[in-house]
Amino acid sequence: MQETSSRFVSFSTILPPDPPKIFKPLLETLGRIVGGSPNVFVGHDEIVSETLREAGISEFVVDSGSEIGWNRDRVRSTVMDAFRNGTDAQSTFPLFKMGTAPDSWGLTAAGASAVDPERLKGKNLTSAFLDARIVSTGGINGKFMKGLRAAVGSKLQLSAAIGIVDDHVQTCLMRLVQRDSLRERILSGMRIPDGQIASYAVRSAFNDCRDSGTEPVARAMCGARTERERDRDVNVYAPVTTRLAWRRAEVGADEFDDFDVVDTTPGSLDVLSFNEIMDGLESIAHANHPDAALEIVEIFRTRAEGLPLPRVSPVVAAKIKDCVKKAAHGGLLKGLDGADMVAVFRC
């Protein structure tokens, strides 16, 4: 009997769910018990037991001394850690709060909104998080927003020089809200530090710059079309001017240098709207493969600009092919022939 049992892994060696996995069942359970209302508090013993049932693991929880099942004290500790992660002691966007009575738990106004989306009044959790973060750090010119501007300005010095850093930051926040990008992190009780939002802002700003570089009118007017475009297109665009005047500080106020800025090689605008295609592919990537969406979009844009592709793992390559397939079936790539499809979107 001893020999037979040793062939199997003891149940006690299988780790129980961690706090992020428990967080959403805890939120839903607490919301149900307090009727979805903020600042209503109940004893945590009842909440812990109901949370384990909500998570579907109560039948695996056992008292000390059993080799089959998860130790009750350990699992209860996990639920308590999940609750703590959602309070203002750990989170910049707390959903939970302690009551005045010992060991009593309740929801904040944000937690009640997460349980009942109708309370968000047309917003989503990402929007509520960003609003709260901006207000709590001093408003539009407070610490949080200054941090985003500083991060973008340090990485994109030309954008800082021409005064479009704020545009980049606002575009990033708009994209986050449109996709409700922070929702899963919020509902897992995970920390969302300002530095993480700043990194999103920098990546979004890079995308803005690539959008400007791949926009057909901008490329044609600035003489920045690719060799392939110049060879393929017919000349349907005549620029108004082919010279740019630039006053240097060391010359007089009425003295200017000028130089050619428009490529006069016969050619025209691309018949395809790369912005539209890229936006569509970005949406498909975030909808179907959120874990790798940023990398997928980066690869799409790199290929669209005619640059060499980085090395891609087989897993990511499969996700990219899936996105292209969904884009083709959805009509997003209508107008591309087979050669274009392979040349522009092959990974």
C-alpha positions in Angstrom: 0.0 0.0 0.0 2.9 2.3 0.9 4.5 1.6 -2.5 1.4 2.4 -4.4 0.6 5.7 -2.7 4.1 7.0 -3.3 3.5 7.0 -7.0 1.1 9.9 -6.7 1.7 13.5 -5.9 0.3 14.6 -2.5 -2.6 17.0 -2.9 -0.8 19.2 -0.3 1.9 19.9 -2.8 -0.5 21.5 -5.3 -0.6 25.2 -4.5 -4.0 26.8 -3.8 -5.1 29.9 -5.8 -3.0 33.1 -5.1 -4.6 36.4 -4.1 -5.0 37.7 -7.7 -7.1 34.6 -8.5 -9.2 35.1 -5.4 -9.7 38.9 -5.8 -12.6 38.9 -8.3 -14.6 36.2 -6.4 -14.1 38.1 -3.2 -15.3 41.4 -4.9 -18.4 39.7 -6.3 -19.2 37.9 -3.0 -18.7 41.0 -0.9 -20.8 43.0 -3.4 -23.6 40.5 -3.2 -23.6 40.4 0.6 -23.7 44.2 1.1 -26.2 44.6 -1.7 -23.7 46.4 -4.0 -23.7 49.4 -1.7 -20.5 51.2 -0.5 -19.7 51.8 3.2 -21.8 48.8 4.4 -19.7 46.5 6.5 -20.1 42.8 7.4 -17.9 40.4 9.4 -15.1 38.9 7.4 -15.7 35.3 8.5 -18.9 35.1 6.5 -17.2 36.7 3.5 -14.3 34.4 3.5 -16.5 31.3 3.5 -18.8 32.6 0.8 -15.7 33.6 -1.3 -14.4 30.1 -1.3 -17.8 28.8 -2.5 -17.9 31.5 -5.2 -14.4 30.5 -6.3 -15.4 26.9 -6.4 -12.7 25.7 -4.1 -14.5 25.3 -0.8 -14.8 21.5 -1.2 -11.0 21.2 -1.4 -10.4 23.2 1.8 -9.8 21.0 4.9 -8.7 21.4 8.5 -5.1 20.8 9.6 -3.9 17.2 9.7 -5.3 16.0 6.4 -3.0 15.2 3.4 -5.8 15.6 0.9 -6.9 19.2 0.4 -5.8 22.7 1.1 -5.2 23.8 4.6 -8.1 26.0 5.8 -5.9 28.5 7.6 -3.7 28.9 4.5 -6.6 29.5 2.2 -8.2 32.0 4.5 -4.9 33.8 4.7 -4.9 34.0 0.9 -8.4 35.6 0.9 -7.3 38.1 3.5 -4.3 39.0 1.4 -6.6 39.5 -1.6 -8.7 41.9 0.6 -5.6 43.7 1.8 -4.4 44.2 -1.8 -7.7 46.0 -2.6 -7.5 48.5 0.3 -5.8 51.9 0.4 -2.9 50.3 2.2 -1.8 48.6 -1.0 -3.8 50.1 -3.9 -3.9 53.5 -5.5 -7.5 52.6 -6.5 -8.9 50.9 -3.5 -12.1 48.8 -4.0 -12.3 47.5 -0.4 -12.2 49.2 3.0 -12.2 48.2 6.7 -15.1 49.1 8.9 -14.9 50.6 12.3 -15.9 47.3 13.9 -13.1 44.7 14.2 -12.7 42.5 11.2 -15.5 44.1 9.2 -15.2 44.5 5.5 -17.0 46.7 3.0 -16.8 48.3 -0.4 -15.5 51.7 -1.4 -17.5 53.8 -3.9 -15.1 52.5 -6.6 -15.7 48.9 -5.4 -19.4 49.4 -5.6 -19.0 50.7 -9.2 -16.9 47.7 -10.1 -19.7 45.4 -8.8 -22.4 47.4 -10.5 -21.2 49.0 -13.8 -24.3 51.2 -13.9 -22.7 53.3 -11.2 -19.9 54.3 -13.5 -22.3 56.5 -15.6 -20.9 55.7 -19.0 -17.3 55.3 -17.8 -15.4 52.0 -17.5 -13.0 50.9 -14.8 -9.9 52.2 -16.6 -11.5 55.6 -16.9 -12.5 55.6 -13.2 -9.0 54.6 -12.2 -7.3 57.3 -14.3 -9.8 60.0 -13.1 -9.1 59.0 -9.4 -5.4 58.9 -10.0 -5.3 62.4 -11.6 -7.5 63.9 -8.9 -5.6 62.4 -6.0 -2.2 63.6 -7.4 -3.1 67.2 -7.9 -5.1 67.4 -11.1 -4.0 67.8 -14.7 -0.8 69.5 -13.6 -0.2 67.2 -10.7 2.5 64.6 -10.0 0.9 61.8 -12.1 0.4 63.9 -15.2 3.8 65.5 -14.9 5.4 62.1 -14.6 3.7 61.0 -17.9 4.9 64.1 -19.7 8.4 63.8 -18.3 8.6 60.2 -19.5 7.4 60.9 -23.0 9.5 64.1 -23.3 12.7 62.3 -22.3 12.2 59.6 -24.9 10.9 61.8 -27.7 12.9 64.9 -27.6 11.7 66.2 -31.0 8.1 65.9 -29.8 9.1 67.9 -26.7 10.8 70.5 -28.9 7.7 71.1 -31.1 5.3 71.0 -28.1 3.2 67.8 -28.8 4.1 65.8 -25.6 0.6 66.6 -24.2 -0.9 65.3 -27.4 0.9 62.0 -27.0 -0.1 61.7 -23.3 -3.8 62.5 -24.0 -3.8 60.0 -26.9 -2.4 57.3 -24.7 -5.0 57.9 -22.0 -7.7 57.9 -24.6 -6.5 54.5 -26.0 -6.4 53.0 -22.5 -10.0 54.2 -21.8 -11.3 53.0 -25.1 -10.0 49.5 -24.6 -10.6 49.5 -20.8 -7.0 48.2 -20.8 -6.6 48.2 -17.0 -9.8 46.4 -16.1 -8.3 42.9 -15.6 -5.4 44.3 -13.5 -8.0 46.2 -11.3 -10.2 43.1 -10.9 -7.1 41.1 -9.9 -6.1 43.5 -7.2 -2.7 44.0 -8.9 -0.7 47.2 -8.3 -0.7 49.7 -11.2 2.2 52.0 -10.5 2.6 55.3 -12.2 5.7 54.0 -13.9 3.7 51.4 -15.7 1.3 54.0 -17.1 4.3 56.1 -18.1 5.7 53.2 -20.1 2.3 52.8 -21.8 2.5 56.5 -22.7 6.0 56.2 -24.2 4.9 53.2 -26.3 1.8 55.0 -27.4 3.9 58.1 -28.4 6.1 55.9 -30.5 3.0 54.7 -32.3 1.9 58.3 -32.8 5.2 59.0 -34.5 5.0 55.9 -36.7 1.4 56.9 -37.6 2.7 60.3 -38.8 5.5 58.5 -40.7 3.2 56.1 -42.4 0.4 58.5 -43.2 0.3 58.8 -47.0 -0.3 62.5 -47.3 2.5 63.3 -44.8 4.9 61.0 -46.6 4.2 62.5 -50.0 4.4 66.1 -48.8 7.7 65.5 -47.0 9.3 63.3 -49.7 9.4 60.4 -47.3 7.8 57.7 -49.5 9.6 54.4 -49.8 11.4 53.3 -52.9 8.7 50.7 -53.6 6.0 53.4 -53.4 7.8 55.7 -55.8 8.3 52.9 -58.3 4.7 51.7 -58.1 2.6 54.8 -57.8 1.5 57.2 -60.5 1.8 60.9 -60.0 -1.5 62.2 -58.8 -0.2 64.7 -56.2 1.5 67.9 -57.0 3.0 69.6 -54.0 2.4 73.3 -53.5 6.0 74.1 -52.8 9.2 72.1 -52.9 11.3 74.4 -50.7 11.3 75.3 -47.0 12.5 78.5 -45.5 14.3 78.3 -42.2 15.6 81.3 -40.3 18.7 80.6 -38.3 19.6 82.4 -35.1 23.0 83.5 -36.3 21.6 85.3 -39.4 19.6 88.4 -39.6 15.8 88.5 -39.0 15.2 88.9 -42.8 17.8 86.3 -43.9 16.7 82.8 -44.5 18.2 79.5 -45.6 16.1 77.3 -47.8 16.4 73.7 -48.9 14.4 71.0 -50.8 12.0 69.0 -48.6 9.8 67.3 -51.2 10.8 64.4 -53.4 9.9 65.3 -56.9 10.3 61.7 -58.2 7.1 60.8 -60.1 4.7 59.0 -57.7 1.5 59.3 -55.8 -0.2 58.6 -52.5 -0.6 55.0 -51.6 -4.2 53.8 -52.4 -4.3 52.1 -49.0 -5.0 53.9 -45.7 -2.3 52.4 -43.5 -3.7 54.2 -40.5 -7.0 52.5 -40.9 -5.4 49.1 -41.3 -3.1 49.5 -38.4 -5.9 50.7 -36.1 -7.9 47.7 -37.1 -5.1 45.3 -36.6 -4.3 46.8 -33.2 -7.9 46.4 -32.1 -7.9 42.7 -33.3 -4.6 42.1 -31.4 -5.9 43.5 -28.2 -9.2 41.7 -28.5 -7.8 38.3 -29.3 -4.3 38.2 -27.8 -4.1 41.0 -25.1 -1.0 39.4 -23.5 1.1 39.9 -26.7 -0.9 42.8 -28.3 1.9 45.4 -27.9 4.5 43.1 -29.5 2.1 42.1 -32.3 1.3 45.7 -33.2 5.0 46.7 -33.1 5.7 43.9 -35.6 2.9 45.0 -37.9 4.1 48.6 -37.9 7.7 47.5 -38.5 6.7 45.5 -41.5 4.4 48.2 -42.8 7.3 50.6 -42.8 9.5 48.2 -44.8 12.0 47.7 -41.9 13.6 44.3 -41.1 11.6 42.3 -38.7 13.0 41.3 -35.3 13.2 37.7 -34.2 9.8 36.4 -33.2 9.0 33.4 -31.1 6.8 30.7 -32.7 4.1 31.4 -30.2 3.9 35.1 -31.1 4.2 34.3 -34.8 1.1 32.0 -34.5 -0.8 34.8 -32.8 0.2 37.3 -35.5 -1.0 34.9 -38.2 -4.3 34.5 -36.3 -4.7 38.3 -36.3 -4.0 38.6 -40.0 -6.5 35.9 -40.7 -9.2 37.6 -38.6 -8.4 40.9 -40.3 -8.8 39.3 -43.7 -12.1 37.6 -42.8 -13.4 40.9 -41.4 -12.7 42.7 -44.6 -10.0 45.0 -43.1 -7.4 43.9 -45.7 -9.8 44.4 -48.7 -7.8 45.9 -51.6 -4.6 44.1 -50.8 -3.7 41.4 -53.3 -1.8 38.3 -52.4 1.6 39.8 -53.1 0.9 42.8 -50.9 -0.4 40.6 -48.2 2.8 38.6 -48.1 5.1 41.6 -48.4 3.4 43.8 -45.9 2.1 41.5 -43.2 4.1 38.3 -43.4 6.0 37.5 -40.2 
